[in-house]
Each structure stands twice: as structure tokens, then as C-alpha cells.
Amino acid sequence: MLGIDGIVAIGGDGTFRGALELSRMGIPVVGVPATIDNDIGCTNYSIGFDTACNTAIDCIDKLRDTMQSHERCSVIEVMGRDAGFLALYVGIAVGATAVLVPEKKLNIEEDVIEKIRDSRIAGNTHFMIVVAEGAGKAYDIAAAIRDEIGIDPRVTVLGHIQRGGSPSARDRETATRMGYYAVKAFAEEKENTVICIQNGTITAIPIEDALKMKRSLQMDRYEILETVGIKAFPED
């Protein structure tokens, strides 16, 4: 049809739904998961997530250099409208004081204010709050901190800067492997599938089955975050 031998559809659930419709029209397709939110249900990892995390971490590390003067607080908004994988991963990596994600209903007093107070008691004089865009507006969080504690937070919305830049080694290697298996799926007549990583192994799953799968945020990681977030980095 249309002189097309097959299509490799790179993206998320919306892309795969479009690919499914094309497959029903007789066009062979193979999907490759790619989204910085890492929330595609059929795969443990999506291309782009590691690069986005590294970009956000690099930005936050630079912000910390300017926030280590007395009683500074930074509220950083990262992407994640419906999923908090990026925010939680980045928050743990930078030793954030608090991380807010869409999967957890926000209690500003418990989730932010008390954590800043505990961090103060532990001797910290600067605080990092990482907010997924779907968990609340960064400027509203900053206003609540200002009203409750009297600290004047600085807000940084990273926005689409997280979607650009040079891909990380992990994403380059993963994309190459997934591309190889996508072409192999066509060669072996296993089209109309999605190339997924499950338990460290690359496998092909029928698109219809892949679209039914869901991923849940690893909420147990909050225990790690709350343990290390109080005194994660020494003061200069």
C-alpha cells in the first residue's frame, strides 16, 4: 500500500494508537517507545528518559551553586503532566528536600513545609523542591513556602529544555538496540508489535496488548528520598 514496506513508529501511546490504525489498513508497523516521561506501560524504559534526567540534573546542580548562600530555596518544575518518574528520579539524584508528583495528592504542609523545617533543624540552609508539572504549579508552591516560612523561593521552570540536547550514552545504546530489533521484527514477520524492555530483555509485544499495559510509579522510592533528602549534601 502506497509503496510503503513498513513503518517504525517512535513515540508513546498516542503514536502507537496511530500505528495500530495503520496496521489495520494493511501497513506493517513496529513501535519503538520514546518519551521523557518514561510512562509507557509495556516497557521498563523509554528512549529519552535518561537524557532528560541528565539535563535536569545538570541544570539543578548549576542552580545549587547560586542557592548555597544562607536560607535560599529553589522550586524547580520538571516535565511530567501525568507521571512523576522524571521528577522522582531527578529528585533522588540531586538530594531534593521534597519531590511532588501527580500520583500523590499534594499536602503542602506535610509534603513541603515540614520537610523544609526538618531540613533546617538538620543544619541545612538551602532547599531544593522538585515539582512535576502535573503535581502543582511551581509558583503556587513557592508562594505557600513564602507565606508559611518566610523564605523567598526562586522558581525555575525547565520546560522544553529537557527535550533537547545531546543524547546520553544510555539512550544512544538503547535506541541502537531497539532499532536493530525493530528491523529484525520486520525480517521475521513479527510486525504490528512494540519493541519493549522487560526485566532487562528486549522483546516484541503485539500493539493491542502493549496499549493495555500500565506502569505505576515506584512509591517505595519515597522512603529513600525522605532518608537522604534531609542532609544529602554538605554545606560549603
C-alpha positions in Angstrom: 0.0 0.0 0.0 1.3 3.4 -1.1 4.7 1.8 -1.8 5.4 1.5 1.9 7.1 -1.7 3.1 6.7 -0.8 6.7 6.8 1.9 9.3 8.9 2.2 12.5 6.7 4.4 14.8 8.8 6.0 17.5 6.9 7.6 20.4 4.4 6.9 23.1 0.8 5.6 23.4 -0.6 8.2 21.0 1.9 7.2 18.4 1.2 3.5 18.9 -2.6 4.1 18.6 -2.0 5.7 15.2 0.3 2.8 14.3 -2.4 0.3 15.2 -4.8 2.0 12.9 -2.2 1.9 10.1 -1.7 -1.8 10.7 -5.5 -2.4 10.4 -5.2 -0.7 6.9 -2.6 -3.3 6.0 0.6 -1.3 6.6 3.2 -3.3 8.6 4.3 -1.3 11.7 6.7 -1.7 14.6 6.7 0.6 17.6 9.7 1.9 19.5 9.0 3.5 22.9 10.4 7.0 23.2 9.2 9.6 25.8 11.0 11.5 28.5 8.2 10.7 31.0 9.1 7.0 30.9 5.4 6.2 31.4 4.8 3.7 28.5 3.1 0.8 30.2 4.6 -2.0 28.1 8.3 -1.2 28.7 10.5 -0.6 31.7 12.5 2.0 29.8 11.7 4.6 27.1 14.3 6.3 24.9 14.8 9.9 26.0 14.3 9.4 29.8 17.9 9.3 30.7 18.9 12.3 28.6 16.0 14.3 30.1 17.1 13.3 33.6 20.7 14.2 33.0 19.7 17.6 31.5 17.5 18.4 34.5 20.2 17.3 37.0 22.8 19.4 35.3 20.5 22.5 35.5 19.7 21.8 39.2 23.4 21.4 40.0 24.1 24.8 38.5 21.2 26.3 40.4 22.6 24.9 43.6 25.8 26.8 43.1 23.8 30.0 43.4 21.5 28.8 46.2 24.0 27.8 48.8 24.0 31.2 50.5 22.0 31.5 53.7 18.3 30.5 53.7 17.9 30.0 50.0 15.1 27.8 48.5 14.7 26.8 44.9 11.5 25.4 43.4 12.2 23.6 40.1 9.4 22.4 37.8 10.2 19.5 35.5 8.0 17.8 33.0 5.5 15.1 33.9 1.9 16.0 33.4 0.5 12.6 34.3 3.5 10.7 35.6 6.2 11.5 38.2 9.0 9.2 37.0 11.2 12.1 35.9 10.6 14.2 39.0 11.2 11.4 41.4 14.3 10.1 39.6 15.8 13.6 39.4 14.8 14.4 43.0 16.6 11.4 44.4 19.7 12.1 42.2 20.0 15.7 43.4 19.1 15.0 47.0 16.0 17.2 46.9 14.3 18.3 50.1 10.9 17.4 48.6 9.5 16.0 45.4 5.9 16.5 44.2 4.4 14.1 41.7 0.9 13.7 40.1 0.5 10.2 41.6 0.5 11.6 45.2 -2.1 14.1 46.3 -0.4 17.2 47.4 -0.5 18.2 51.1 1.6 21.4 51.1 2.1 21.3 54.9 3.3 17.7 55.1 5.0 17.3 51.7 6.9 20.6 51.6 6.7 22.9 54.7 7.5 20.2 57.3 10.3 18.8 55.1 11.9 22.3 54.9 11.6 22.7 58.6 13.2 19.3 59.3 16.0 20.1 56.9 16.6 23.4 58.7 16.8 21.6 62.0 19.4 19.2 60.4 21.5 22.3 59.7 20.8 22.9 56.0 20.5 26.5 54.8 19.4 25.8 51.2 16.5 23.7 50.0 15.5 22.1 46.7 11.9 21.4 45.8 11.3 19.4 42.6 7.8 19.6 41.2 6.4 17.6 38.3 4.2 19.9 36.2 1.1 17.8 36.8 1.6 17.9 40.6 1.0 21.6 41.1 2.2 25.0 39.8 5.7 25.8 40.9 4.8 29.5 41.5 1.9 28.4 43.8 4.3 26.1 45.8 6.8 29.0 46.1 4.1 31.3 47.3 3.0 28.8 50.0 6.6 28.5 51.2 6.9 32.3 51.4 3.7 32.6 53.4 4.4 29.7 55.8 8.1 30.1 56.5 9.1 33.5 55.3 11.7 32.2 52.8 11.6 33.9 49.4 12.0 30.9 46.9 13.4 31.2 43.4 11.3 29.4 40.8 12.8 27.7 37.7 10.6 26.1 35.1 12.9 23.9 32.9 10.2 23.4 30.3 11.2 22.1 26.8 14.9 22.4 27.6 14.5 18.9 28.9 13.5 17.6 25.5 16.7 18.8 23.7 20.4 18.4 23.9 22.9 15.6 23.1 21.6 12.1 23.9 23.2 10.3 26.8 25.2 7.1 26.3 22.4 5.0 27.7 19.8 6.5 25.2 22.2 6.1 22.3 22.9 2.5 23.1 19.3 1.7 23.8 18.0 3.4 20.7 20.5 1.4 18.6 19.4 -1.9 20.1 15.7 -1.1 19.8 16.2 0.0 16.1 18.0 -3.3 15.4 15.2 -5.4 16.9 12.6 -3.3 15.1 14.2 -4.1 11.7 14.6 -7.7 12.8 10.9 -7.9 13.7 10.1 -6.9 10.1 12.5 -9.5 8.7 11.0 -12.2 10.9 7.4 -11.1 10.0 6.7 -10.0 13.6 5.3 -6.7 12.6 2.4 -4.9 14.3 4.4 -5.1 17.6 6.1 -2.8 20.0 9.8 -3.3 20.9 9.9 -3.3 24.7 12.4 -3.8 27.5 11.1 -6.1 30.2 13.3 -7.3 33.1 16.4 -6.2 31.1 15.4 -8.2 28.0 14.2 -6.7 24.7 11.0 -8.4 23.4 8.3 -7.7 20.9 4.7 -7.3 22.1 1.6 -7.0 19.9 0.5 -3.4 19.8 -3.0 -4.1 21.1 -1.6 -5.9 24.1 1.0 -3.2 24.7 -1.6 -0.4 24.7 -3.5 -2.2 27.5 -0.5 -2.2 29.9 0.0 0.3 32.6 3.0 1.4 34.7 2.9 2.6 38.3 5.3 4.9 40.0 7.7 3.2 42.5 6.3 4.9 45.5 8.7 3.0 47.8 11.4 5.3 46.5 9.9 8.0 48.6 11.5 6.2 51.6 14.9 6.6 50.0 14.1 10.2 49.2 13.0 11.1 52.7 16.0 9.4 54.2 18.6 11.2 52.1 16.8 14.4 51.4 17.3 15.9 54.9 21.1 16.0 54.7 22.2 14.8 51.3 25.0 17.3 50.6 27.5 19.0 52.8 27.2 22.8 53.0 30.1 24.9 51.6 
